[in-house]
Amino acid sequence: MSVTLRQPLTLEECQRVREWRNDPLVLPMLRTGYKTPAEQEQFYYQHVSRSWWRRWLVAKEHEYYAIEYQGDCVGMGGLTHLRRVPGEAEISLIIGPMYRGAGVGTAAVDALLAEAWRLGLTAVIGECYATGAIQFWTQQVSCRPERTTSNLTEHGNLVWRWVRA
């Protein structure tokens, strides 16, 4: 399975991702709540559309990518909080419901990690709340044990850190 990362996303793609993330089966898994079209548009103009030219001007805080599979945008991934801890980023991923369970998410994680190492990062961190997504992220952590540390918090959240090999 092969996916590619593409920047920048279009506003239309961001709105499609908003619909996927607002799905009643997905929304409880997210740290952030329901997004209106106007909120997603604001996110797009603040973090996504300007990201491709801002990287040439100032240090970036977030990098967002369209996840493409067989020529279609099937999700959105991110490496965020790039300036919080030098050399480290937080991974984020949302895949359209019709593509889940087919290996697209795992391929997207691989692509995001490759991009993180290409950017010169030394670690990628993540946290997943005790929801349905924890199975996916537990699998991602367990298939990369040689460079991963992880633990469950007292609330049942999975926290992990991948280190550049």
C-alpha positions in Angstrom: 0.0 0.0 0.0 1.4 3.4 -1.0 0.1 6.8 -0.1 1.6 10.2 -0.8 1.7 13.4 1.1 0.8 16.6 -0.7 0.8 20.3 0.2 -1.1 22.5 0.3 -4.6 21.1 0.8 -7.5 22.9 -0.9 -10.3 24.5 1.0 -12.6 21.9 -0.5 -10.4 19.1 0.8 -10.4 20.7 4.3 -14.1 20.9 4.3 -14.4 17.2 3.3 -12.1 16.3 6.2 -14.3 18.4 8.5 -17.3 16.3 7.4 -15.4 13.1 8.1 -14.2 14.4 11.6 -17.7 15.5 12.5 -19.1 12.0 11.9 -20.8 10.8 15.1 -18.5 7.7 15.1 -15.3 9.9 14.8 -16.1 13.0 16.8 -15.8 11.3 20.2 -12.2 10.2 19.4 -11.0 13.8 18.9 -9.5 16.3 21.3 -11.4 19.1 19.6 -15.1 19.4 19.2 -17.5 19.8 16.3 -16.2 22.1 13.6 -18.6 24.3 11.6 -17.8 25.2 8.0 -16.7 28.7 9.0 -14.4 27.3 11.7 -12.8 24.9 9.2 -12.4 27.7 6.8 -10.7 29.8 9.5 -8.4 26.8 10.2 -7.6 26.5 6.5 -6.6 30.2 6.2 -4.6 30.3 9.4 -2.7 27.0 9.2 -3.0 25.3 5.8 -3.2 27.7 2.8 -0.5 29.9 4.0 1.7 27.1 5.1 3.5 26.5 1.8 4.8 30.1 1.5 5.3 30.7 5.2 7.9 28.0 5.5 10.2 30.1 3.4 9.7 33.2 5.6 9.5 32.0 9.2 9.8 29.0 11.4 6.8 26.8 11.1 4.6 25.6 13.9 2.4 23.2 11.9 2.7 21.2 8.7 -0.5 19.7 7.3 -0.7 17.3 4.3 -3.3 15.9 2.1 -3.1 12.1 2.2 -3.5 10.8 -1.3 -4.3 7.2 -2.3 -4.8 6.2 -5.9 -5.0 9.9 -6.9 -7.7 10.8 -4.4 -7.5 12.9 -1.2 -8.4 10.3 1.4 -7.5 12.2 4.6 -5.3 14.8 6.3 -2.2 14.3 8.3 -0.1 16.7 10.3 3.2 17.3 12.1 2.3 19.9 14.6 3.8 21.9 17.5 7.2 21.9 15.7 8.6 24.7 17.9 7.3 23.5 21.3 10.3 21.1 21.8 13.3 21.5 19.4 13.5 18.5 17.0 10.1 17.1 18.0 6.6 17.2 16.5 3.2 15.7 17.3 1.5 13.5 14.7 -2.1 13.8 13.7 -4.2 11.9 11.2 -7.7 11.6 10.0 -8.7 9.2 7.2 -12.1 9.2 5.4 -14.4 6.4 6.8 -14.5 4.6 3.4 -10.8 4.1 3.5 -10.4 2.8 7.1 -9.3 -0.8 7.7 -7.5 -1.1 4.3 -4.0 -0.2 5.4 -4.2 3.5 4.3 -3.8 4.8 7.8 -0.7 2.7 8.4 0.8 3.8 5.1 0.0 7.4 6.0 1.8 7.1 9.4 4.8 5.7 7.5 4.7 8.6 5.1 4.4 11.2 8.0 7.3 9.6 9.9 9.4 9.7 6.7 8.5 13.3 6.2 9.4 14.1 9.9 12.8 12.6 9.4 13.3 14.4 6.1 12.5 17.7 7.9 15.3 16.9 10.4 13.1 16.0 13.3 14.5 13.6 15.9 11.2 12.5 17.5 7.5 12.3 16.8 5.1 12.0 19.7 1.4 11.2 19.9 -1.4 10.8 22.3 -4.7 8.9 21.8 -7.6 9.1 24.1 -9.3 5.9 25.4 -11.6 5.7 22.3 -12.0 3.5 19.3 -8.9 5.0 17.7 -6.7 3.6 20.5 -6.7 0.2 18.7 -5.3 1.8 15.5 -2.6 3.7 17.4 -1.7 0.8 19.6 -1.0 -1.2 16.4 1.1 1.6 15.0 3.2 1.7 18.1 3.6 -2.1 18.3 4.7 -2.4 14.7 7.6 0.0 15.3 8.9 -1.3 18.7 12.6 -0.8 18.0 12.3 3.0 18.1 9.2 3.5 20.3 8.5 4.2 23.9 4.9 4.2 25.1 2.7 4.0 28.1 -0.9 4.1 29.1 -1.9 7.0 31.4 -4.1 6.6 34.5 -7.1 7.6 32.3 -6.4 4.9 29.7 -4.8 7.2 27.1 -2.0 5.9 25.0 1.1 8.2 24.9 4.1 7.4 22.7 7.3 8.7 21.2 9.0 7.5 18.0 12.7 8.3 17.8 14.6 8.7 14.5 16.5 5.5 13.8 
